[in-house]
């Protein structure tokens, strides 16, 4: 499963999502902006894409701790990570 984390409705995966779909890869989207909770682990993931938003990486936004925990878990498990804007 490829996990995509969206922080704002206008910051969707667009071409990235299209490419993942064209490759036949299963995708799960976490829409933080709509109230979805960021997954706590990357146990079932083969990839992680973290999108941007209007906030800065150093801001204290509501999902910041959960985002960082998921990124750490993915990196420790050697799951490929693509960060875009804030996600980078």
Chimera marker file (.cmm) of the C-alpha trace (Angstrom):
<marker_set name="trace">
<marker id="1" x="0.000" y="0.000" z="0.000" r="1" g="1" b="0" radius="0.5"/>
<marker id="2" x="1.207" y="3.515" z="-0.823" r="1" g="1" b="0" radius="0.5"/>
<marker id="3" x="0.102" y="5.992" z="1.858" r="1" g="1" b="0" radius="0.5"/>
<marker id="4" x="-0.522" y="9.575" z="0.763" r="1" g="1" b="0" radius="0.5"/>
<marker id="5" x="-0.924" y="12.254" z="3.433" r="1" g="1" b="0" radius="0.5"/>
<marker id="6" x="-2.740" y="15.427" z="2.316" r="1" g="1" b="0" radius="0.5"/>
<marker id="7" x="-2.704" y="18.553" z="4.506" r="1" g="1" b="0" radius="0.5"/>
<marker id="8" x="-4.937" y="20.803" z="2.378" r="1" g="1" b="0" radius="0.5"/>
<marker id="9" x="-7.605" y="20.096" z="-0.249" r="1" g="1" b="0" radius="0.5"/>
<marker id="10" x="-5.695" y="22.060" z="-2.889" r="1" g="1" b="0" radius="0.5"/>
<marker id="11" x="-2.503" y="20.060" z="-2.190" r="1" g="1" b="0" radius="0.5"/>
<marker id="12" x="-3.562" y="16.680" z="-3.576" r="1" g="1" b="0" radius="0.5"/>
<marker id="13" x="-1.270" y="14.137" z="-5.227" r="1" g="1" b="0" radius="0.5"/>
<marker id="14" x="-2.357" y="15.098" z="-8.789" r="1" g="1" b="0" radius="0.5"/>
<marker id="15" x="0.319" y="13.735" z="-11.219" r="1" g="1" b="0" radius="0.5"/>
<marker id="16" x="1.875" y="11.595" z="-8.486" r="1" g="1" b="0" radius="0.5"/>
<marker id="17" x="-1.476" y="9.941" z="-7.787" r="1" g="1" b="0" radius="0.5"/>
<marker id="18" x="-2.093" y="9.453" z="-11.504" r="1" g="1" b="0" radius="0.5"/>
<marker id="19" x="1.309" y="7.795" z="-11.941" r="1" g="1" b="0" radius="0.5"/>
<marker id="20" x="0.760" y="5.489" z="-8.953" r="1" g="1" b="0" radius="0.5"/>
<marker id="21" x="-2.656" y="4.517" z="-10.290" r="1" g="1" b="0" radius="0.5"/>
<marker id="22" x="-1.252" y="3.916" z="-13.802" r="1" g="1" b="0" radius="0.5"/>
<marker id="23" x="1.402" y="1.658" z="-12.264" r="1" g="1" b="0" radius="0.5"/>
<marker id="24" x="-1.341" y="-0.367" z="-10.591" r="1" g="1" b="0" radius="0.5"/>
<marker id="25" x="-0.114" y="0.424" z="-7.095" r="1" g="1" b="0" radius="0.5"/>
<marker id="26" x="-2.706" y="0.419" z="-4.313" r="1" g="1" b="0" radius="0.5"/>
<marker id="27" x="-3.089" y="3.849" z="-2.736" r="1" g="1" b="0" radius="0.5"/>
<marker id="28" x="-4.626" y="4.987" z="0.546" r="1" g="1" b="0" radius="0.5"/>
<marker id="29" x="-5.163" y="8.714" z="1.120" r="1" g="1" b="0" radius="0.5"/>
<marker id="30" x="-5.177" y="10.352" z="4.539" r="1" g="1" b="0" radius="0.5"/>
<marker id="31" x="-6.932" y="13.717" z="4.241" r="1" g="1" b="0" radius="0.5"/>
<marker id="32" x="-5.762" y="15.479" z="7.394" r="1" g="1" b="0" radius="0.5"/>
<marker id="33" x="-7.662" y="18.594" z="6.291" r="1" g="1" b="0" radius="0.5"/>
<marker id="34" x="-10.923" y="16.570" z="6.395" r="1" g="1" b="0" radius="0.5"/>
<marker id="35" x="-10.276" y="15.151" z="9.874" r="1" g="1" b="0" radius="0.5"/>
<marker id="36" x="-8.490" y="11.901" z="8.976" r="1" g="1" b="0" radius="0.5"/>
<marker id="37" x="-5.882" y="10.774" z="11.490" r="1" g="1" b="0" radius="0.5"/>
<marker id="38" x="-2.344" y="10.222" z="10.274" r="1" g="1" b="0" radius="0.5"/>
<marker id="39" x="-1.520" y="6.489" z="10.515" r="1" g="1" b="0" radius="0.5"/>
<marker id="40" x="0.592" y="5.651" z="13.539" r="1" g="1" b="0" radius="0.5"/>
<marker id="41" x="2.748" y="3.055" z="11.798" r="1" g="1" b="0" radius="0.5"/>
<marker id="42" x="3.982" y="2.179" z="8.348" r="1" g="1" b="0" radius="0.5"/>
<marker id="43" x="3.553" y="-1.559" z="8.920" r="1" g="1" b="0" radius="0.5"/>
<marker id="44" x="1.565" y="-2.255" z="5.752" r="1" g="1" b="0" radius="0.5"/>
<marker id="45" x="3.268" y="0.364" z="3.559" r="1" g="1" b="0" radius="0.5"/>
<marker id="46" x="5.564" y="-0.034" z="0.570" r="1" g="1" b="0" radius="0.5"/>
<marker id="47" x="5.736" y="3.727" z="0.035" r="1" g="1" b="0" radius="0.5"/>
<marker id="48" x="4.817" y="7.028" z="1.675" r="1" g="1" b="0" radius="0.5"/>
<marker id="49" x="4.002" y="10.335" z="-0.014" r="1" g="1" b="0" radius="0.5"/>
<marker id="50" x="3.575" y="13.397" z="2.220" r="1" g="1" b="0" radius="0.5"/>
<marker id="51" x="2.106" y="16.435" z="0.521" r="1" g="1" b="0" radius="0.5"/>
<marker id="52" x="2.363" y="20.117" z="1.399" r="1" g="1" b="0" radius="0.5"/>
<marker id="53" x="0.058" y="22.753" z="2.776" r="1" g="1" b="0" radius="0.5"/>
<marker id="54" x="-0.122" y="26.418" z="3.695" r="1" g="1" b="0" radius="0.5"/>
<marker id="55" x="1.848" y="25.938" z="6.909" r="1" g="1" b="0" radius="0.5"/>
<marker id="56" x="5.630" y="25.817" z="7.253" r="1" g="1" b="0" radius="0.5"/>
<marker id="57" x="7.504" y="22.742" z="8.458" r="1" g="1" b="0" radius="0.5"/>
<marker id="58" x="8.604" y="24.595" z="11.602" r="1" g="1" b="0" radius="0.5"/>
<marker id="59" x="5.022" y="25.664" z="12.479" r="1" g="1" b="0" radius="0.5"/>
<marker id="60" x="3.164" y="23.829" z="15.222" r="1" g="1" b="0" radius="0.5"/>
<marker id="61" x="0.233" y="22.569" z="13.131" r="1" g="1" b="0" radius="0.5"/>
<marker id="62" x="-2.160" y="19.918" z="14.519" r="1" g="1" b="0" radius="0.5"/>
<marker id="63" x="-0.774" y="16.853" z="12.700" r="1" g="1" b="0" radius="0.5"/>
<marker id="64" x="2.929" y="17.791" z="12.925" r="1" g="1" b="0" radius="0.5"/>
<marker id="65" x="3.853" y="15.240" z="15.609" r="1" g="1" b="0" radius="0.5"/>
<marker id="66" x="1.924" y="12.448" z="13.879" r="1" g="1" b="0" radius="0.5"/>
<marker id="67" x="3.485" y="13.359" z="10.508" r="1" g="1" b="0" radius="0.5"/>
<marker id="68" x="6.984" y="13.244" z="11.963" r="1" g="1" b="0" radius="0.5"/>
<marker id="69" x="6.309" y="9.934" z="13.734" r="1" g="1" b="0" radius="0.5"/>
<marker id="70" x="5.056" y="8.333" z="10.506" r="1" g="1" b="0" radius="0.5"/>
<marker id="71" x="8.026" y="9.701" z="8.546" r="1" g="1" b="0" radius="0.5"/>
<marker id="72" x="10.453" y="8.342" z="11.170" r="1" g="1" b="0" radius="0.5"/>
<marker id="73" x="8.750" y="4.933" z="11.139" r="1" g="1" b="0" radius="0.5"/>
<marker id="74" x="8.890" y="4.771" z="7.341" r="1" g="1" b="0" radius="0.5"/>
<marker id="75" x="12.540" y="5.768" z="7.209" r="1" g="1" b="0" radius="0.5"/>
<marker id="76" x="13.495" y="3.292" z="9.947" r="1" g="1" b="0" radius="0.5"/>
<marker id="77" x="11.691" y="0.531" z="8.029" r="1" g="1" b="0" radius="0.5"/>
<marker id="78" x="13.452" y="1.641" z="4.814" r="1" g="1" b="0" radius="0.5"/>
<marker id="79" x="10.117" y="2.407" z="3.148" r="1" g="1" b="0" radius="0.5"/>
<marker id="80" x="10.576" y="4.791" z="0.207" r="1" g="1" b="0" radius="0.5"/>
<marker id="81" x="9.379" y="8.299" z="1.096" r="1" g="1" b="0" radius="0.5"/>
<marker id="82" x="8.521" y="11.185" z="-1.215" r="1" g="1" b="0" radius="0.5"/>
<marker id="83" x="8.021" y="14.526" z="0.492" r="1" g="1" b="0" radius="0.5"/>
<marker id="84" x="6.515" y="17.411" z="-1.472" r="1" g="1" b="0" radius="0.5"/>
<marker id="85" x="6.751" y="20.982" z="-0.121" r="1" g="1" b="0" radius="0.5"/>
<marker id="86" x="5.951" y="20.670" z="3.601" r="1" g="1" b="0" radius="0.5"/>
<marker id="87" x="6.378" y="16.914" z="3.321" r="1" g="1" b="0" radius="0.5"/>
<marker id="88" x="9.990" y="17.352" z="2.227" r="1" g="1" b="0" radius="0.5"/>
<link id1="1" id2="2" r="1" g="1" b="0" radius="0.2"/>
<link id1="2" id2="3" r="1" g="1" b="0" radius="0.2"/>
<link id1="3" id2="4" r="1" g="1" b="0" radius="0.2"/>
<link id1="4" id2="5" r="1" g="1" b="0" radius="0.2"/>
<link id1="5" id2="6" r="1" g="1" b="0" radius="0.2"/>
<link id1="6" id2="7" r="1" g="1" b="0" radius="0.2"/>
<link id1="7" id2="8" r="1" g="1" b="0" radius="0.2"/>
<link id1="8" id2="9" r="1" g="1" b="0" radius="0.2"/>
<link id1="9" id2="10" r="1" g="1" b="0" radius="0.2"/>
<link id1="10" id2="11" r="1" g="1" b="0" radius="0.2"/>
<link id1="11" id2="12" r="1" g="1" b="0" radius="0.2"/>
<link id1="12" id2="13" r="1" g="1" b="0" radius="0.2"/>
<link id1="13" id2="14" r="1" g="1" b="0" radius="0.2"/>
<link id1="14" id2="15" r="1" g="1" b="0" radius="0.2"/>
<link id1="15" id2="16" r="1" g="1" b="0" radius="0.2"/>
<link id1="16" id2="17" r="1" g="1" b="0" radius="0.2"/>
<link id1="17" id2="18" r="1" g="1" b="0" radius="0.2"/>
<link id1="18" id2="19" r="1" g="1" b="0" radius="0.2"/>
<link id1="19" id2="20" r="1" g="1" b="0" radius="0.2"/>
<link id1="20" id2="21" r="1" g="1" b="0" radius="0.2"/>
<link id1="21" id2="22" r="1" g="1" b="0" radius="0.2"/>
<link id1="22" id2="23" r="1" g="1" b="0" radius="0.2"/>
<link id1="23" id2="24" r="1" g="1" b="0" radius="0.2"/>
<link id1="24" id2="25" r="1" g="1" b="0" radius="0.2"/>
<link id1="25" id2="26" r="1" g="1" b="0" radius="0.2"/>
<link id1="26" id2="27" r="1" g="1" b="0" radius="0.2"/>
<link id1="27" id2="28" r="1" g="1" b="0" radius="0.2"/>
<link id1="28" id2="29" r="1" g="1" b="0" radius="0.2"/>
<link id1="29" id2="30" r="1" g="1" b="0" radius="0.2"/>
<link id1="30" id2="31" r="1" g="1" b="0" radius="0.2"/>
<link id1="31" id2="32" r="1" g="1" b="0" radius="0.2"/>
<link id1="32" id2="33" r="1" g="1" b="0" radius="0.2"/>
<link id1="33" id2="34" r="1" g="1" b="0" radius="0.2"/>
<link id1="34" id2="35" r="1" g="1" b="0" radius="0.2"/>
<link id1="35" id2="36" r="1" g="1" b="0" radius="0.2"/>
<link id1="36" id2="37" r="1" g="1" b="0" radius="0.2"/>
<link id1="37" id2="38" r="1" g="1" b="0" radius="0.2"/>
<link id1="38" id2="39" r="1" g="1" b="0" radius="0.2"/>
<link id1="39" id2="40" r="1" g="1" b="0" radius="0.2"/>
<link id1="40" id2="41" r="1" g="1" b="0" radius="0.2"/>
<link id1="41" id2="42" r="1" g="1" b="0" radius="0.2"/>
<link id1="42" id2="43" r="1" g="1" b="0" radius="0.2"/>
<link id1="43" id2="44" r="1" g="1" b="0" radius="0.2"/>
<link id1="44" id2="45" r="1" g="1" b="0" radius="0.2"/>
<link id1="45" id2="46" r="1" g="1" b="0" radius="0.2"/>
<link id1="46" id2="47" r="1" g="1" b="0" radius="0.2"/>
<link id1="47" id2="48" r="1" g="1" b="0" radius="0.2"/>
<link id1="48" id2="49" r="1" g="1" b="0" radius="0.2"/>
<link id1="49" id2="50" r="1" g="1" b="0" radius="0.2"/>
<link id1="50" id2="51" r="1" g="1" b="0" radius="0.2"/>
<link id1="51" id2="52" r="1" g="1" b="0" radius="0.2"/>
<link id1="52" id2="53" r="1" g="1" b="0" radius="0.2"/>
<link id1="53" id2="54" r="1" g="1" b="0" radius="0.2"/>
<link id1="54" id2="55" r="1" g="1" b="0" radius="0.2"/>
<link id1="55" id2="56" r="1" g="1" b="0" radius="0.2"/>
<link id1="56" id2="57" r="1" g="1" b="0" radius="0.2"/>
<link id1="57" id2="58" r="1" g="1" b="0" radius="0.2"/>
<link id1="58" id2="59" r="1" g="1" b="0" radius="0.2"/>
<link id1="59" id2="60" r="1" g="1" b="0" radius="0.2"/>
<link id1="60" id2="61" r="1" g="1" b="0" radius="0.2"/>
<link id1="61" id2="62" r="1" g="1" b="0" radius="0.2"/>
<link id1="62" id2="63" r="1" g="1" b="0" radius="0.2"/>
<link id1="63" id2="64" r="1" g="1" b="0" radius="0.2"/>
<link id1="64" id2="65" r="1" g="1" b="0" radius="0.2"/>
<link id1="65" id2="66" r="1" g="1" b="0" radius="0.2"/>
<link id1="66" id2="67" r="1" g="1" b="0" radius="0.2"/>
<link id1="67" id2="68" r="1" g="1" b="0" radius="0.2"/>
<link id1="68" id2="69" r="1" g="1" b="0" radius="0.2"/>
<link id1="69" id2="70" r="1" g="1" b="0" radius="0.2"/>
<link id1="70" id2="71" r="1" g="1" b="0" radius="0.2"/>
<link id1="71" id2="72" r="1" g="1" b="0" radius="0.2"/>
<link id1="72" id2="73" r="1" g="1" b="0" radius="0.2"/>
<link id1="73" id2="74" r="1" g="1" b="0" radius="0.2"/>
<link id1="74" id2="75" r="1" g="1" b="0" radius="0.2"/>
<link id1="75" id2="76" r="1" g="1" b="0" radius="0.2"/>
<link id1="76" id2="77" r="1" g="1" b="0" radius="0.2"/>
<link id1="77" id2="78" r="1" g="1" b="0" radius="0.2"/>
<link id1="78" id2="79" r="1" g="1" b="0" radius="0.2"/>
<link id1="79" id2="80" r="1" g="1" b="0" radius="0.2"/>
<link id1="80" id2="81" r="1" g="1" b="0" radius="0.2"/>
<link id1="81" id2="82" r="1" g="1" b="0" radius="0.2"/>
<link id1="82" id2="83" r="1" g="1" b="0" radius="0.2"/>
<link id1="83" id2="84" r="1" g="1" b="0" radius="0.2"/>
<link id1="84" id2="85" r="1" g="1" b="0" radius="0.2"/>
<link id1="85" id2="86" r="1" g="1" b="0" radius="0.2"/>
<link id1="86" id2="87" r="1" g="1" b="0" radius="0.2"/>
<link id1="87" id2="88" r="1" g="1" b="0" radius="0.2"/>
</marker_set>
